[in-house]
Amino acid sequence: MIAGIVNWLCNFAVGLLFPFIQEALQDFAFLVFVVVCVLGSIYLYFVLPETKNKTFMDISQSFAKINNIPVPSPGQEMEQVLSFKPDMYGKDIIKMESSF
């Protein structure tokens, strides 16, 4: 939902600002968008781990390492997931989300 809202806001901003950008930069108006795409690609390359041909457990452990969370063994992690019983107030949910 948040991504959809951000997408629509960015589309609105581009539609609103593009005539002014085109007037100022004329033939080079799309260089602004090239810079945004390059910066986004650099961010994704260095921040997100590669997940191709990895299991869910491998990905979970990668994110745990990135977030400095103690990495349980795959057996312990699966046991935690299977024995999960949320309480009435959702305190356990917060603990579980931080490991994924």
Biopython code that builds the backbone (N, CA, C, O; Angstrom):
import numpy as np
from Bio.PDB.StructureBuilder import StructureBuilder

atoms = [
    (1, "MET", "N", (0.822, -1.173, 0.000)),
    (1, "MET", "CA", (0.000, 0.000, 0.000)),
    (1, "MET", "C", (0.872, 1.244, 0.000)),
    (1, "MET", "O", (0.605, 2.200, -0.728)),
    (2, "ILE", "N", (1.919, 1.226, 0.824)),
    (2, "ILE", "CA", (2.821, 2.376, 0.878)),
    (2, "ILE", "C", (3.523, 2.563, -0.460)),
    (2, "ILE", "O", (3.665, 3.688, -0.939)),
    (3, "ALA", "N", (3.964, 1.456, -1.067)),
    (3, "ALA", "CA", (4.632, 1.549, -2.364)),
    (3, "ALA", "C", (3.683, 2.105, -3.422)),
    (3, "ALA", "O", (4.106, 2.886, -4.275)),
    (4, "GLY", "N", (2.419, 1.721, -3.382)),
    (4, "GLY", "CA", (1.437, 2.249, -4.324)),
    (4, "GLY", "C", (1.224, 3.742, -4.153)),
    (4, "GLY", "O", (1.126, 4.475, -5.137)),
    (5, "ILE", "N", (1.152, 4.195, -2.913)),
    (5, "ILE", "CA", (0.990, 5.624, -2.642)),
    (5, "ILE", "C", (2.209, 6.401, -3.121)),
    (5, "ILE", "O", (2.077, 7.446, -3.759)),
    (6, "VAL", "N", (3.393, 5.887, -2.812)),
    (6, "VAL", "CA", (4.623, 6.559, -3.261)),
    (6, "VAL", "C", (4.681, 6.589, -4.784)),
    (6, "VAL", "O", (5.086, 7.593, -5.370)),
    (7, "ASN", "N", (4.278, 5.498, -5.426)),
    (7, "ASN", "CA", (4.268, 5.443, -6.881)),
    (7, "ASN", "C", (3.355, 6.514, -7.461)),
    (7, "ASN", "O", (3.750, 7.230, -8.382)),
    (8, "TRP", "N", (2.145, 6.631, -6.936)),
    (8, "TRP", "CA", (1.214, 7.632, -7.447)),
    (8, "TRP", "C", (1.703, 9.047, -7.166)),
    (8, "TRP", "O", (1.544, 9.928, -8.010)),
    (9, "LEU", "N", (2.292, 9.282, -6.003)),
    (9, "LEU", "CA", (2.818, 10.617, -5.702)),
    (9, "LEU", "C", (3.974, 10.982, -6.632)),
    (9, "LEU", "O", (4.080, 12.121, -7.088)),
    (10, "CYS", "N", (4.835, 10.009, -6.907)),
    (10, "CYS", "CA", (5.953, 10.270, -7.824)),
    (10, "CYS", "C", (5.443, 10.507, -9.245)),
    (10, "CYS", "O", (5.952, 11.384, -9.942)),
    (11, "ASN", "N", (4.451, 9.742, -9.680)),
    (11, "ASN", "CA", (3.857, 9.971, -10.998)),
    (11, "ASN", "C", (3.225, 11.362, -11.076)),
    (11, "ASN", "O", (3.345, 12.043, -12.094)),
    (12, "PHE", "N", (2.566, 11.774, -10.020)),
    (12, "PHE", "CA", (1.967, 13.107, -9.970)),
    (12, "PHE", "C", (3.045, 14.182, -10.051)),
    (12, "PHE", "O", (2.902, 15.162, -10.782)),
    (13, "ALA", "N", (4.139, 13.989, -9.285)),
    (13, "ALA", "CA", (5.223, 14.977, -9.294)),
    (13, "ALA", "C", (5.885, 15.066, -10.667)),
    (13, "ALA", "O", (6.191, 16.161, -11.140)),
    (14, "VAL", "N", (6.106, 13.915, -11.308)),
    (14, "VAL", "CA", (6.712, 13.912, -12.640)),
    (14, "VAL", "C", (5.789, 14.614, -13.629)),
    (14, "VAL", "O", (6.242, 15.436, -14.426)),
    (15, "GLY", "N", (4.509, 14.297, -13.581)),
    (15, "GLY", "CA", (3.562, 14.943, -14.490)),
    (15, "GLY", "C", (3.472, 16.440, -14.277)),
    (15, "GLY", "O", (3.295, 17.200, -15.229)),
    (16, "LEU", "N", (3.591, 16.860, -13.039)),
    (16, "LEU", "CA", (3.497, 18.279, -12.717)),
    (16, "LEU", "C", (4.785, 19.029, -13.057)),
    (16, "LEU", "O", (4.738, 20.159, -13.543)),
    (17, "LEU", "N", (5.929, 18.403, -12.803)),
    (17, "LEU", "CA", (7.210, 19.090, -12.957)),
    (17, "LEU", "C", (7.857, 18.922, -14.332)),
    (17, "LEU", "O", (8.710, 19.724, -14.710)),
    (18, "PHE", "N", (7.467, 17.898, -15.082)),
    (18, "PHE", "CA", (8.155, 17.631, -16.348)),
    (18, "PHE", "C", (8.093, 18.792, -17.336)),
    (18, "PHE", "O", (9.102, 19.059, -17.989)),
    (19, "PRO", "N", (6.969, 19.501, -17.486)),
    (19, "PRO", "CA", (6.995, 20.633, -18.423)),
    (19, "PRO", "C", (8.045, 21.690, -18.058)),
    (19, "PRO", "O", (8.675, 22.270, -18.942)),
    (20, "PHE", "N", (8.228, 21.934, -16.779)),
    (20, "PHE", "CA", (9.236, 22.920, -16.356)),
    (20, "PHE", "C", (10.658, 22.399, -16.592)),
    (20, "PHE", "O", (11.546, 23.142, -17.010)),
    (21, "ILE", "N", (10.854, 21.096, -16.313)),
    (21, "ILE", "CA", (12.168, 20.481, -16.559)),
    (21, "ILE", "C", (12.480, 20.506, -18.048)),
    (21, "ILE", "O", (13.605, 20.811, -18.445)),
    (22, "GLN", "N", (11.488, 20.186, -18.874)),
    (22, "GLN", "CA", (11.689, 20.164, -20.320)),
    (22, "GLN", "C", (11.985, 21.564, -20.855)),
    (22, "GLN", "O", (12.804, 21.728, -21.759)),
    (23, "GLU", "N", (11.329, 22.554, -20.304)),
    (23, "GLU", "CA", (11.575, 23.929, -20.730)),
    (23, "GLU", "C", (12.985, 24.379, -20.360)),
    (23, "GLU", "O", (13.641, 25.083, -21.128)),
    (24, "ALA", "N", (13.449, 23.968, -19.176)),
    (24, "ALA", "CA", (14.772, 24.388, -18.711)),
    (24, "ALA", "C", (15.894, 23.605, -19.389)),
    (24, "ALA", "O", (16.898, 24.197, -19.785)),
    (25, "LEU", "N", (15.745, 22.290, -19.532)),
    (25, "LEU", "CA", (16.831, 21.456, -20.049)),
    (25, "LEU", "C", (16.660, 21.076, -21.520)),
    (25, "LEU", "O", (17.594, 20.545, -22.121)),
    (26, "GLN", "N", (15.528, 21.326, -22.097)),
    (26, "GLN", "CA", (15.172, 21.037, -23.494)),
    (26, "GLN", "C", (15.516, 19.594, -23.884)),
    (26, "GLN", "O", (14.846, 18.671, -23.420)),
    (27, "ASP", "N", (16.526, 19.373, -24.709)),
    (27, "ASP", "CA", (16.833, 18.023, -25.185)),
    (27, "ASP", "C", (17.397, 17.107, -24.103)),
    (27, "ASP", "O", (17.421, 15.891, -24.289)),
    (28, "PHE", "N", (17.844, 17.651, -22.995)),
    (28, "PHE", "CA", (18.465, 16.864, -21.925)),
    (28, "PHE", "C", (17.524, 16.648, -20.737)),
    (28, "PHE", "O", (17.979, 16.360, -19.630)),
    (29, "ALA", "N", (16.234, 16.785, -20.960)),
    (29, "ALA", "CA", (15.260, 16.678, -19.870)),
    (29, "ALA", "C", (15.269, 15.296, -19.219)),
    (29, "ALA", "O", (15.007, 15.182, -18.022)),
    (30, "PHE", "N", (15.568, 14.242, -19.989)),
    (30, "PHE", "CA", (15.509, 12.898, -19.437)),
    (30, "PHE", "C", (16.763, 12.526, -18.644)),
    (30, "PHE", "O", (16.801, 11.468, -18.016)),
    (31, "LEU", "N", (17.774, 13.371, -18.663)),
    (31, "LEU", "CA", (18.971, 13.093, -17.857)),
    (31, "LEU", "C", (18.652, 13.090, -16.363)),
    (31, "LEU", "O", (19.289, 12.376, -15.588)),
    (32, "VAL", "N", (17.673, 13.884, -15.966)),
    (32, "VAL", "CA", (17.250, 13.887, -14.554)),
    (32, "VAL", "C", (16.787, 12.488, -14.160)),
    (32, "VAL", "O", (17.129, 12.004, -13.081)),
    (33, "PHE", "N", (16.017, 11.841, -15.022)),
    (33, "PHE", "CA", (15.493, 10.515, -14.727)),
    (33, "PHE", "C", (16.577, 9.449, -14.833)),
    (33, "PHE", "O", (16.527, 8.443, -14.126)),
    (34, "VAL", "N", (17.554, 9.659, -15.709)),
    (34, "VAL", "CA", (18.687, 8.737, -15.804)),
    (34, "VAL", "C", (19.462, 8.748, -14.490)),
    (34, "VAL", "O", (19.858, 7.696, -13.988)),
    (35, "VAL", "N", (19.673, 9.932, -13.939)),
    (35, "VAL", "CA", (20.401, 10.049, -12.665)),
    (35, "VAL", "C", (19.634, 9.337, -11.552)),
    (35, "VAL", "O", (20.234, 8.626, -10.746)),
    (36, "VAL", "N", (18.321, 9.519, -11.500)),
    (36, "VAL", "CA", (17.507, 8.854, -10.473)),
    (36, "VAL", "C", (17.591, 7.335, -10.625)),
    (36, "VAL", "O", (17.724, 6.621, -9.631)),
    (37, "CYS", "N", (17.514, 6.838, -11.861)),
    (37, "CYS", "CA", (17.593, 5.387, -12.101)),
    (37, "CYS", "C", (18.960, 4.825, -11.726)),
    (37, "CYS", "O", (19.045, 3.742, -11.146)),
    (38, "VAL", "N", (20.031, 5.550, -12.052)),
    (38, "VAL", "CA", (21.379, 5.089, -11.716)),
    (38, "VAL", "C", (21.568, 5.056, -10.199)),
    (38, "VAL", "O", (22.111, 4.090, -9.663)),
    (39, "LEU", "N", (21.123, 6.104, -9.508)),
    (39, "LEU", "CA", (21.248, 6.120, -8.046)),
    (39, "LEU", "C", (20.431, 4.987, -7.412)),
    (39, "LEU", "O", (20.893, 4.353, -6.463)),
    (40, "GLY", "N", (19.233, 4.728, -7.924)),
    (40, "GLY", "CA", (18.427, 3.618, -7.420)),
    (40, "GLY", "C", (19.092, 2.277, -7.658)),
    (40, "GLY", "O", (19.051, 1.401, -6.794)),
    (41, "SER", "N", (19.704, 2.108, -8.820)),
    (41, "SER", "CA", (20.398, 0.849, -9.125)),
    (41, "SER", "C", (21.602, 0.638, -8.222)),
    (41, "SER", "O", (21.842, -0.476, -7.757)),
    (42, "ILE", "N", (22.355, 1.693, -7.973)),
    (42, "ILE", "CA", (23.519, 1.593, -7.072)),
    (42, "ILE", "C", (23.058, 1.222, -5.667)),
    (42, "ILE", "O", (23.665, 0.368, -5.022)),
    (43, "TYR", "N", (21.994, 1.853, -5.190)),
    (43, "TYR", "CA", (21.451, 1.548, -3.867)),
    (43, "TYR", "C", (21.031, 0.073, -3.781)),
    (43, "TYR", "O", (21.383, -0.621, -2.827)),
    (44, "LEU", "N", (20.290, -0.391, -4.767)),
    (44, "LEU", "CA", (19.833, -1.781, -4.752)),
    (44, "LEU", "C", (20.998, -2.765, -4.821)),
    (44, "LEU", "O", (20.968, -3.806, -4.164)),
    (45, "TYR", "N", (22.008, -2.451, -5.600)),
    (45, "TYR", "CA", (23.152, -3.357, -5.748)),
    (45, "TYR", "C", (23.910, -3.521, -4.430)),
    (45, "TYR", "O", (24.331, -4.625, -4.086)),
    (46, "PHE", "N", (24.081, -2.419, -3.695)),
    (46, "PHE", "CA", (24.899, -2.486, -2.487)),
    (46, "PHE", "C", (24.113, -2.820, -1.224)),
    (46, "PHE", "O", (24.708, -3.288, -0.254)),
    (47, "VAL", "N", (22.806, -2.599, -1.198)),
    (47, "VAL", "CA", (22.040, -2.799, 0.033)),
    (47, "VAL", "C", (21.327, -4.145, 0.071)),
    (47, "VAL", "O", (21.352, -4.820, 1.101)),
    (48, "LEU", "N", (20.692, -4.552, -1.027)),
    (48, "LEU", "CA", (19.929, -5.800, -1.016)),
    (48, "LEU", "C", (20.823, -6.996, -1.331)),
    (48, "LEU", "O", (21.619, -6.944, -2.268)),
    (49, "PRO", "N", (20.698, -8.068, -0.559)),
    (49, "PRO", "CA", (21.491, -9.264, -0.847)),
    (49, "PRO", "C", (20.921, -10.022, -2.042)),
    (49, "PRO", "O", (19.732, -9.919, -2.344)),
    (50, "GLU", "N", (21.772, -10.777, -2.711)),
    (50, "GLU", "CA", (21.337, -11.612, -3.832)),
    (50, "GLU", "C", (20.532, -12.784, -3.281)),
    (50, "GLU", "O", (20.946, -13.422, -2.314)),
    (51, "THR", "N", (19.383, -13.069, -3.893)),
    (51, "THR", "CA", (18.520, -14.147, -3.401)),
    (51, "THR", "C", (18.303, -15.242, -4.435)),
    (51, "THR", "O", (17.512, -16.155, -4.199)),
    (52, "LYS", "N", (18.976, -15.177, -5.560)),
    (52, "LYS", "CA", (18.786, -16.182, -6.607)),
    (52, "LYS", "C", (19.294, -17.539, -6.122)),
    (52, "LYS", "O", (20.395, -17.644, -5.583)),
    (53, "ASN", "N", (18.488, -18.563, -6.318)),
    (53, "ASN", "CA", (18.812, -19.944, -5.949)),
    (53, "ASN", "C", (19.089, -20.118, -4.451)),
    (53, "ASN", "O", (19.853, -21.004, -4.068)),
    (54, "LYS", "N", (18.484, -19.292, -3.609)),
    (54, "LYS", "CA", (18.624, -19.435, -2.162)),
    (54, "LYS", "C", (17.283, -19.815, -1.566)),
    (54, "LYS", "O", (16.230, -19.426, -2.070)),
    (55, "THR", "N", (17.335, -20.575, -0.492)),
    (55, "THR", "CA", (16.106, -20.942, 0.205)),
    (55, "THR", "C", (15.659, -19.779, 1.089)),
    (55, "THR", "O", (16.389, -18.809, 1.292)),
    (56, "PHE", "N", (14.444, -19.906, 1.604)),
    (56, "PHE", "CA", (13.938, -18.881, 2.514)),
    (56, "PHE", "C", (14.825, -18.758, 3.748)),
    (56, "PHE", "O", (15.050, -17.656, 4.248)),
    (57, "MET", "N", (15.319, -19.868, 4.228)),
    (57, "MET", "CA", (16.193, -19.846, 5.413)),
    (57, "MET", "C", (17.494, -19.101, 5.122)),
    (57, "MET", "O", (17.966, -18.330, 5.957)),
    (58, "ASP", "N", (18.076, -19.325, 3.946)),
    (58, "ASP", "CA", (19.310, -18.620, 3.583)),
    (58, "ASP", "C", (19.072, -17.112, 3.512)),
    (58, "ASP", "O", (19.889, -16.324, 3.988)),
    (59, "ILE", "N", (17.952, -16.721, 2.917)),
    (59, "ILE", "CA", (17.619, -15.296, 2.803)),
    (59, "ILE", "C", (17.399, -14.704, 4.188)),
    (59, "ILE", "O", (17.857, -13.597, 4.475)),
    (60, "SER", "N", (16.700, -15.438, 5.042)),
    (60, "SER", "CA", (16.446, -14.976, 6.407)),
    (60, "SER", "C", (17.754, -14.763, 7.163)),
    (60, "SER", "O", (17.903, -13.775, 7.881)),
    (61, "GLN", "N", (18.689, -15.676, 7.006)),
    (61, "GLN", "CA", (19.981, -15.543, 7.676)),
    (61, "GLN", "C", (20.776, -14.376, 7.107)),
    (61, "GLN", "O", (21.492, -13.704, 7.849)),
    (62, "SER", "N", (20.666, -14.122, 5.811)),
    (62, "SER", "CA", (21.352, -12.973, 5.208)),
    (62, "SER", "C", (20.843, -11.664, 5.806)),
    (62, "SER", "O", (21.630, -10.782, 6.151)),
    (63, "PHE", "N", (19.518, -11.548, 5.924)),
    (63, "PHE", "CA", (18.957, -10.336, 6.506)),
    (63, "PHE", "C", (19.307, -10.218, 7.989)),
    (63, "PHE", "O", (19.498, -9.110, 8.490)),
    (64, "ALA", "N", (19.391, -11.340, 8.692)),
    (64, "ALA", "CA", (19.773, -11.303, 10.104)),
    (64, "ALA", "C", (21.196, -10.778, 10.249)),
    (64, "ALA", "O", (21.476, -9.996, 11.158)),
    (65, "LYS", "N", (22.101, -11.200, 9.359)),
    (65, "LYS", "CA", (23.475, -10.701, 9.406)),
    (65, "LYS", "C", (23.531, -9.206, 9.121)),
    (65, "LYS", "O", (24.262, -8.471, 9.786)),
    (66, "ILE", "N", (22.761, -8.755, 8.135)),
    (66, "ILE", "CA", (22.743, -7.331, 7.778)),
    (66, "ILE", "C", (22.240, -6.491, 8.943)),
    (66, "ILE", "O", (22.761, -5.405, 9.196)),
    (67, "ASN", "N", (21.218, -6.994, 9.664)),
    (67, "ASN", "CA", (20.606, -6.237, 10.762)),
    (67, "ASN", "C", (21.236, -6.521, 12.115)),
    (67, "ASN", "O", (20.699, -6.108, 13.143)),
    (68, "ASN", "N", (22.374, -7.225, 12.133)),
    (68, "ASN", "CA", (23.098, -7.544, 13.370)),
    (68, "ASN", "C", (22.220, -8.269, 14.393)),
    (68, "ASN", "O", (22.242, -7.954, 15.583)),
    (69, "ILE", "N", (21.456, -9.235, 13.915)),
    (69, "ILE", "CA", (20.619, -10.077, 14.773)),
    (69, "ILE", "C", (21.311, -11.425, 14.887)),
    (69, "ILE", "O", (21.796, -11.943, 13.881)),
    (70, "PRO", "N", (21.375, -12.013, 16.081)),
    (70, "PRO", "CA", (22.008, -13.333, 16.200)),
    (70, "PRO", "C", (21.351, -14.333, 15.248)),
    (70, "PRO", "O", (20.125, -14.435, 15.189)),
    (71, "VAL", "N", (22.165, -15.055, 14.518)),
    (71, "VAL", "CA", (21.669, -15.983, 13.502)),
    (71, "VAL", "C", (21.507, -17.364, 14.123)),
    (71, "VAL", "O", (22.494, -18.008, 14.479)),
    (72, "PRO", "N", (20.250, -17.826, 14.255)),
    (72, "PRO", "CA", (20.050, -19.184, 14.757)),
    (72, "PRO", "C", (20.365, -20.191, 13.651)),
    (72, "PRO", "O", (20.371, -19.848, 12.469)),
    (73, "SER", "N", (20.622, -21.415, 14.043)),
    (73, "SER", "CA", (20.825, -22.461, 13.037)),
    (73, "SER", "C", (19.496, -22.699, 12.323)),
    (73, "SER", "O", (18.441, -22.383, 12.872)),
    (74, "PRO", "N", (19.530, -23.250, 11.107)),
    (74, "PRO", "CA", (18.272, -23.479, 10.382)),
    (74, "PRO", "C", (17.282, -24.329, 11.168)),
    (74, "PRO", "O", (16.077, -24.086, 11.097)),
    (75, "GLY", "N", (17.762, -25.322, 11.918)),
    (75, "GLY", "CA", (16.869, -26.154, 12.718)),
    (75, "GLY", "C", (16.185, -25.361, 13.818)),
    (75, "GLY", "O", (14.986, -25.514, 14.049)),
    (76, "GLN", "N", (16.957, -24.505, 14.504)),
    (76, "GLN", "CA", (16.382, -23.681, 15.558)),
    (76, "GLN", "C", (15.381, -22.679, 14.991)),
    (76, "GLN", "O", (14.333, -22.429, 15.587)),
    (77, "GLU", "N", (15.714, -22.111, 13.835)),
    (77, "GLU", "CA", (14.820, -21.129, 13.227)),
    (77, "GLU", "C", (13.506, -21.782, 12.799)),
    (77, "GLU", "O", (12.431, -21.221, 13.011)),
    (78, "MET", "N", (13.595, -22.957, 12.203)),
    (78, "MET", "CA", (12.377, -23.652, 11.788)),
    (78, "MET", "C", (11.546, -24.029, 13.004)),
    (78, "MET", "O", (10.318, -23.962, 12.964)),
    (79, "GLU", "N", (12.207, -24.424, 14.079)),
    (79, "GLU", "CA", (11.490, -24.770, 15.302)),
    (79, "GLU", "C", (10.766, -23.549, 15.864)),
    (79, "GLU", "O", (9.632, -23.665, 16.329)),
    (80, "GLN", "N", (11.410, -22.379, 15.827)),
    (80, "GLN", "CA", (10.772, -21.150, 16.297)),
    (80, "GLN", "C", (9.557, -20.812, 15.444)),
    (80, "GLN", "O", (8.513, -20.426, 15.971)),
    (81, "VAL", "N", (9.687, -20.954, 14.150)),
    (81, "VAL", "CA", (8.575, -20.626, 13.254)),
    (81, "VAL", "C", (7.409, -21.578, 13.474)),
    (81, "VAL", "O", (6.258, -21.143, 13.531)),
    (82, "LEU", "N", (7.689, -22.866, 13.597)),
    (82, "LEU", "CA", (6.614, -23.847, 13.743)),
    (82, "LEU", "C", (5.956, -23.801, 15.113)),
    (82, "LEU", "O", (4.780, -24.143, 15.236)),
    (83, "SER", "N", (6.682, -23.389, 16.147)),
    (83, "SER", "CA", (6.106, -23.350, 17.486)),
    (83, "SER", "C", (5.536, -21.973, 17.824)),
    (83, "SER", "O", (5.172, -21.732, 18.976)),
    (84, "PHE", "N", (5.452, -21.088, 16.877)),
    (84, "PHE", "CA", (4.971, -19.733, 17.113)),
    (84, "PHE", "C", (3.483, -19.718, 17.430)),
    (84, "PHE", "O", (2.667, -20.218, 16.655)),
    (85, "LYS", "N", (3.133, -19.133, 18.589)),
    (85, "LYS", "CA", (1.743, -18.957, 18.992)),
    (85, "LYS", "C", (1.592, -17.513, 19.460)),
    (85, "LYS", "O", (2.046, -17.170, 20.552)),
    (86, "PRO", "N", (0.960, -16.661, 18.650)),
    (86, "PRO", "CA", (0.853, -15.248, 19.041)),
    (86, "PRO", "C", (-0.026, -15.081, 20.274)),
    (86, "PRO", "O", (-1.035, -15.767, 20.435)),
    (87, "ASP", "N", (0.375, -14.163, 21.136)),
    (87, "ASP", "CA", (-0.450, -13.876, 22.296)),
    (87, "ASP", "C", (-1.491, -12.825, 21.909)),
    (87, "ASP", "O", (-1.552, -12.401, 20.755)),
    (88, "MET", "N", (-2.295, -12.416, 22.860)),
    (88, "MET", "CA", (-3.389, -11.486, 22.564)),
    (88, "MET", "C", (-2.884, -10.112, 22.137)),
    (88, "MET", "O", (-3.562, -9.420, 21.377)),
    (89, "TYR", "N", (-1.711, -9.707, 22.608)),
    (89, "TYR", "CA", (-1.261, -8.345, 22.378)),
    (89, "TYR", "C", (-0.232, -8.229, 21.261)),
    (89, "TYR", "O", (0.196, -7.115, 20.959)),
    (90, "GLY", "N", (0.180, -9.314, 20.639)),
    (90, "GLY", "CA", (1.079, -9.268, 19.499)),
    (90, "GLY", "C", (2.541, -9.010, 19.842)),
    (90, "GLY", "O", (3.312, -8.619, 18.965)),
    (91, "LYS", "N", (2.945, -9.219, 21.106)),
    (91, "LYS", "CA", (4.337, -8.979, 21.486)),
    (91, "LYS", "C", (5.276, -9.956, 20.777)),
    (91, "LYS", "O", (6.386, -9.586, 20.393)),
    (92, "ASP", "N", (4.829, -11.204, 20.603)),
    (92, "ASP", "CA", (5.664, -12.199, 19.937)),
    (92, "ASP", "C", (5.840, -11.878, 18.461)),
    (92, "ASP", "O", (6.866, -12.217, 17.871)),
    (93, "ILE", "N", (4.866, -11.238, 17.869)),
    (93, "ILE", "CA", (4.958, -10.905, 16.444)),
    (93, "ILE", "C", (6.122, -9.950, 16.206)),
    (93, "ILE", "O", (6.846, -10.098, 15.222)),
    (94, "ILE", "N", (6.309, -8.998, 17.071)),
    (94, "ILE", "CA", (7.403, -8.042, 16.925)),
    (94, "ILE", "C", (8.739, -8.754, 16.989)),
    (94, "ILE", "O", (9.635, -8.445, 16.204)),
    (95, "LYS", "N", (8.896, -9.704, 17.907)),
    (95, "LYS", "CA", (10.139, -10.453, 18.023)),
    (95, "LYS", "C", (10.395, -11.270, 16.762)),
    (95, "LYS", "O", (11.524, -11.304, 16.274)),
    (96, "MET", "N", (9.378, -11.921, 16.230)),
    (96, "MET", "CA", (9.543, -12.764, 15.054)),
    (96, "MET", "C", (9.866, -11.952, 13.816)),
    (96, "MET", "O", (10.696, -12.372, 13.010)),
    (97, "GLU", "N", (9.228, -10.789, 13.639)),
    (97, "GLU", "CA", (9.449, -9.979, 12.443)),
    (97, "GLU", "C", (10.883, -9.495, 12.353)),
    (97, "GLU", "O", (11.415, -9.345, 11.253)),
    (98, "SER", "N", (11.517, -9.251, 13.485)),
    (98, "SER", "CA", (12.875, -8.716, 13.448)),
    (98, "SER", "C", (13.873, -9.752, 12.933)),
    (98, "SER", "O", (14.948, -9.372, 12.468)),
    (99, "SER", "N", (13.555, -11.046, 12.999)),
    (99, "SER", "CA", (14.494, -12.054, 12.532)),
    (99, "SER", "C", (14.336, -12.338, 11.050)),
    (99, "SER", "O", (15.183, -13.020, 10.473)),
    (100, "PHE", "N", (13.299, -11.850, 10.418)),
    (100, "PHE", "CA", (13.095, -12.110, 8.996)),
    (100, "PHE", "C", (13.469, -10.896, 8.254)),
    (100, "PHE", "O", (13.382, -10.871, 7.027)),
]
sb = StructureBuilder()
sb.init_structure("model")
sb.init_model(0)
sb.init_chain("A")
sb.init_seg("    ")
for serial, (resi, resn, name, xyz) in enumerate(atoms, 1):
    if name == "N":
        sb.init_residue(resn, " ", resi, " ")
    sb.init_atom(name, np.array(xyz, "f"), 0.0, 1.0, " ", f" {name:<3s}", serial, name[0])
structure = sb.get_structure()
